[in-house]
């Protein structure tokens, strides 16, 4: 027990217990033993002395005047012997009730070790009594706490939704300590329960649960399964890139989930992985049969499993499976939407404030705001809605420390309500909405049309951009941005001061240059998605050409980008002290043209309608490139030395080999970089286009007949030089 007892007026239930101040002499020794100062004794009418009155504890309210006596007994020198004796002679049910009630009323761990020693070994045989008695209904938090303490995690799951999260140290938070809520085999079971929680208390009282939700939103809720799979790769020699029909039984730990996934995806375990695992004694997890709403909980588990498979299939070179994986995931979500929980009063108030009903919400996760390229995707996603491609009301969740560019994201505020944690919404409402991801979440990986056609999201986005520009709908983000600059010119004034500082004359024009480099993204060159990166050398002729034409080159990017060589009329803005988020966007808006590649920053140019030269381009999925874009692809060759054609790079056979260095290598391909002349001539064509009176004619539409996926390159065209140089290879359809 705590030895230091605070001096406060109601410490021992002297208020409202019938123990008036004129009776304080009844327990003088007790008062001295319990260190209750005389000047803090309170009467029913108010305090005597200067100490403040506090609220009574649960135990003080329950035991009243006998509470000091109980405190005294708890402090006796022989208390440990008495506890051991009591737990030795009492039957199990009495021991269980004593421990639960002691924890409930006193909120003290004094009997926890006794429970583990005297009750823990016998819990299994008494579970029917526990769940059929009134104990768990009266004390759900305490029962769950002791079940978890004794290692009965599955059995505690039905009580999880009833845990108490109020108070300075809520028992629910104590119960989760040591259970590995983030990253162990219990986490997926718990994830099926979080939509039941009272997030107004949970978000304030449980750092562990806030982290748990963040891990889910960042697609890191299968950490335990990932570690187990890495173990199979390392010790059982399972290939890391096994196909989906083997990955599913090797990766997931719930046999019922595995069987459902295989059946719904039409996959066959032809190599007998499940049989081998069963024969080796594999332990399978399972949601308890007595779990309330078990069908809903299983669907939530399946939703996250399909979401995991979306990422896995894309990055493993199996993107052809994306449509069926996403279709089955949407089927699961449709079932869940019919069981959508009622919103809390606070959540309903927030949604009413933005004119949205919970059932109409299309929830956009922080994925859409975390990278600037994803902001560009959001722009096209909202274009889709404007054209009637999907229905519902978008609501974006954002972490204020995971927003790629706040000024750019803010442009969406009038067309997509954005709830930023810690800024314009309470933690309770934010996490309550996040917990409804399986019911309301909109995928960033795939898209389904009203007629049931399903494809990778970028493929649909490229088609949408084609239709949008064909219908002449303009550039909504550019219009919003220009209106804001007109209303508040502080960014423009900063821009003008930087021009003077850098040496630009009033009439000087400039282009923005962005090269995707592994260093700026924290990648290791030669691994993963650094396959899309490029080196500086082949750009230098283009930089000189621009400056010789009277322009300037402003290099964009992250502060870790490798430095440019010193060159006249070149500003290495990416590495300069002048870099600020507002100027990242404003420079693009004021640029004559943009030289970019298949990286997220290119979509700022697309959103603003800036003429663009896309070089060193490589993508497995559709590209959101506007009509004033000309491109030059990275050359891709087979091991026999044949250059892949436009038909090849947009085929289901080859395009899914491009996401990473590893998938490219596995396919026997080599990827080069755009040559100096290709970058120069593509830039020259776009610079000519940006003049308003172009001399270089664009290529005709014949090349599009070689593209297998409608709208794969958006509204863009290959640069004339690039297409002419490789015509024999690019236009080959054999």
C-alpha positions, 0 to 999 in steps of 0.5 A: 500500500502507499505509505504517503497519504495526502492530506485532504478533507475527505480522505477517509470517507468523513464527508456524508458518512455520518461521522461529524466533526464532533465525533472525531475523537472516536478514532484518535489513534486511527487518525494518527496511524493514518496520518490524517491531520486534524485541520483537514477534518470536514463536516457535512456543512463544509471544510474546517481549515484551509485544505480543499475538499475533493470527490470521494473515492469509490471505496470511501462512498461504499464503506463510509465510516468503516473505510479508515478501519479497512485502511488500518487493516491493510497496513498491519504488519501481518497483512501478508500472512493474513492475505496468504491465509485467506487465499489458501482457505477460501474456495476459488469463487470466493478468492476470485470475488475478493480480488475483483471487488478489492481492485474495483473498490480500492483501485489498488494492486495489493492482491494482484500477485495473489490472484495470479498464484492462487487463481491463475492456474484454475481459471480455465475450468471456472470460465463458464461460471465467470461468464454465466455469473453476474460478476463480469457484468458488474465488474467487466473492467476488473474481470478483463484485467485479471483474465489478461493478467493470467494470460487469458487474452481470447477469453477477455476479448468479449469484455474489451468493449466494456472496459473503463477508460476514465480516471488518471490511470484507467484500469483498461490501460493497466490491463493492456500493459504487457499484453503487446497491444501493438504488434503481437498475436492479440492485436488483430483480435483487439482491432475487431473491437475498437469501434465499440469503445467510448473514444471520448475517454479512450483517446485521452486516457490510453496512449497505447490505444492511440498508438494502436490506431495509428499503426492501423492507419499506417498499415502496420497492424499485422506486425506479429504476422510479418515477424512470423513470416520473416521467420519462415523465410529465414528458417524454413526457407520459404521464398519471400516472393511466394505467390498469393495462394502460398503467402496467405496460409504462410502469413495469416494466423487465423485458419478461418480467415485463411479458408475464407480468403482462399475461397473468396479469391478463388485460389487453390492451395495446390502445393498443400501449404495448409496440410504441411502446417497442420502436420507440423503442429501449427497453432492457429488463432481463432476468434472466440465462438462466444464473442458478441457480434462474431460475424461482424468481428470476422468481417472486420478481420477480413477487411484488414486482410484484404487491405494487406493483400492489396499492398502485398500483391502490388509490391510483389509483382502480382498487381493483376490480382488487385481487382479481385482482391479489392472487389472481395474487400468491398463486398466485406465492407458492404456487409459491415456498412449494414452494421455501422455503429451509431455515432457518439453525440460529439461525433454527430455534432462535428458531422452536422457542422460540415453537413454530413451524415455518418452513413454517407461518409467516405472516410479518407485516411491520413494516407491521402495527406501524408505525401504530396503525390497523394494530395494530387491523387486526392485532387483527381479523386474529388474530380471523379466525384464531381463527374459522378464516378462515386457517391458519398461525402468525403471526410479526410483524417490527417495527423498534423505531423504527417502532412506533406505540405500544409498550404497545398492540402489546405486548398481542399478544405472547401471541397473536402472536410479535413479533420486534423488531429490536435487542430480542429477536432478533438482526439475522441472524435478523430479516433472514433472516426478512425476506428470506423475505417472498416465500415467507411474507409475509401481505399487509396489503392483501388477503385470500383466503378458503378458497373462493377469494373475494378482496377488499380486506383491510378488506372482509374485516376488517369481515365478520370483526368482524360475525361475531365480535360476533354470536358474542359472542366479546368483546374479547380485547385489552381482557381482556389489557390489564385483566389487565396493569393489575391485575398492575401498577398504575403506569399507573393511578397515573399516570392518577390523578395526571394527573386531579388535575393537570388538575382532574378530581374523583374522580367526573368522567367524560370523552370522548376526542376525535380529529380527523384533521388533515393537519398532525399527519400531515405532509400538505398539506391539499388533497392525497393522503389529507388528503381524510379530514381535518377542521377544528376549527370544527364540533366546538366545539358538541359539546365545549360540549355534553359539558362542559355535561352534566358531562363533560370532553373530552380531545383526543387526537392528535399533537403537531403538531395545531393547538391547541384554543381555551381552553375550560373542562373541555377538556384538549388532551392531544395537545399537552401535556407529559403525553403518553406512549404508555401514557397514550394507551391508558389514557385510551381504556380509561377514557373513557366514549365516543370521538368519532373519524373514519376514522383509525387511532386509532379502532381502539383504541376498537374493540379495547376496546369503547368506544362511539364516534361516528364523524363526518367518515367517508369510506372506500373500504374496509370499516370495523372498527366495533363494535356500539356505534358510530354514524356520520355520513359526509362528504357527497359530491356529483357535479358535478351536485350529487347527493349520493351514496347509501349504495348509491353509496359502497359501489359499485365505480363510486364507492368507489374514487374516495375514497382521495385528493383527486386521485382524487376530483377526477378523478371529478368529485366534491366532498367536504364535512365533517360539519356541527356539528349532525351531529357534535353529534347523533351524539355525543348518541346515543352518549353516551345509548348509553353510559349503559346505559339509552339513550332514543334508539332506534337506526335499524332494519336497513332501511338495510343493504339499501342497502349493496352490500358485505356488512358494509361498516360492520362492526357499526355503524349510522348515527346516527338524526339523520344518516340522517333528515336525508339519508334521501331521498339516502342511501336512494336506490337508483335 
